[in-house]
């Protein structure tokens, strides 16, 4: 038996050409399976790490309580303002036990963006405008930016035109408590405090 010195398989004894080829092939197959296994674990680890980073990178902004800022009308939102919408969604999620809607000025951004809870899922609207409404009633409302509650006149049914997170124009009708939340947040966009 001879030892092959000029190959990467230098420690494989040379039995014959066929045996050497089989050994090298098995070693290569084993190495490939090992690399695939390590690769899958690494990919799984990277995926888990990415999920952790996404949660870590959620931007939960402080709540604006300065009434002079809250009373300023907001400017139209553009595609460049989509990160603000995501920050609003993250901040609403962080306050989900005490808050059902937010406007961008509540996190210090004077842009026409609102987010709200719609039956358990959070919705973002850019440049919302109420285009029709019906059925007035008086409501008592609170606000995360203000202390206490105040009365406000609201509509039971509203039709809203807005842009979604893909900047596509939408029109939708809302009723009940969801309609009340949207009206409150659009008031914020207009610099109106309850």
N, C-alpha and C positions, 0 to 999 in steps of 0.2 A: 504494500500500500504506500502510495505517495501522497504528500500534502500539497494542495494547489496553493502556490504562493503569490501568483499574480492576479488573483481574483478577489472579489469582495467576500467570497465564501472560502477564505484562506484556511479555515479550520476544518473544512469538510474533507474527509479522506477520499482519495480518488480510487474508486472501485473499478468502474468502467464508465464510459460515456453515458450510457442509459441510466445507471444508478445515480450519477452525478446530476443529470438533468432532472430526474424525479425528485431528488432531495432539494435542489434549487427551486423547482416548481412548487413543492410543498411549503418551503420556507417563504416563498413569495406569496402564496395563497394565505398562509397564516398571518403574514405581515399585513396583507390587504384587509383581511377580516378584522385584525386588531385595530388597524387605522380607521376602518369604517365604524367599529364599535366606539372607539375613542371619539371619532367625529360626531357620532350621534349623541354621545354624552355631552360633548362640548357644545353642540347645537342646542341641546335641551338646557344646558346651563346658561347659554347665551340668551335663550328665550326667557328663562326665569329671571335672569339679570335685567333684561329689557323691560319686563313687566314691573320689576321693582323700581327701575329708573323712571318709568312712566308715572308710577304712583308718587315717587319722590319729586319728580319735576312738575307735578300738578301745582299750578300757581294759585294759591289761596291768598287773595289780596285782603288788606285791612279795609274795614268798612268806613266810608267817608261820613262824618257827622257834621261837617261844616255847612251850615244852612246857606251861606253865601254862595258856595260852590253848587249845592243842590238846587238852588233857585235859578241857575243859568240854563238856558236852552241848549240842547245838544246839537252838534253838527251831524250831517248825514254820514253814515258808515260806508266804508269802501272795502274792497277785498283785502286791503292792507290791514284792516282792523279785525280780521278773523281771529288773531291771537287774543284779542280782548274778549271776544265771545267765548273762547275756550276758558280764559281766566274766570269769566263770570260763571260758567257752568261749574268749574272746579270750586269756586267760592260758594255757590248755591248748594252744592253737594256737601260742603263742609258745615253749612248752617241749616241743613235739611230739617232738623228737629225744631227750628224756631222761625223758618223763613220758607215761603212758597214762591217767591219771585224776586228778581233783582233787575235793576237797570245799570248801565255802564257808569253813570255818574256816581253810583253808590260805591264804586271802587276807584273813584277819582278820574274817570275817563269820560269826557264830554262828547260821547258818540251815541247815535240813536241805535242802541242794541239793548235788547231785553232777553231775559231767560226766565222760565217759569215751570212749575210743576203742572203737568197735564195728565192727571190720573195715574201718577206714579212714575212717569218718565219726564225727563227734563227736555224742554224745547227752547231753542234759541231763535230769535227773530232779529233781523237787521232792518232798519228803517220802517218800523211798523206804523201804520196809519189806520185809524178807524174810519171806514168808508160808509158804514151805516150802523144804526143802533135802534133798539126798541125796548120799551118797558122799564121806565125809571123806578128806582127805589132808593131808600136811604140805608147806608151801611155804616158800621163802626169798623175802622181799620187801624191797624198798627203798622209800624215801619221799623225795619232793622236800623235805619239811620236816625230815627227820631224816638224820643221816649213817649210813652203813653199811647192812647188811642184817640182818634178824631173821627167825626162823622164826615161822610162823603156821599154825593149823589152818584149812583151807578146805573148802568143799563143791564137788563137781564140777558139780552142777546146783542152781540156785536159781530160785524163782518170786518175783517182786518186784511189789508194788503201789506205784504212784507217780502223780504228776501230771506231765503233759507241759507244754511252754511255753505251751499254750493253757489250762492249768489243768484239763484233762480227766483224769479218773481212768483209769488203764491198769493192766493186769496182763500181765506177760510172763515167759516162762521163758528163762533164760540158762544156757549151759554153758561149760566149759573156761576159757580165760584171761579171757574177758569176765566170766564169773561171778566169777572171782577178783578182778578189778579192782573190780567193784561191791561185793563184800564188804569189801574194804579201805577203800573210800570211805565206806560206811555205818558202818564202825567209827569213822572220823573223826567222822561226825555224832553218834555216841554218846559221843565223848570217849575212845575206846579207841585207844591207840597200839600199833603192832606192836613 
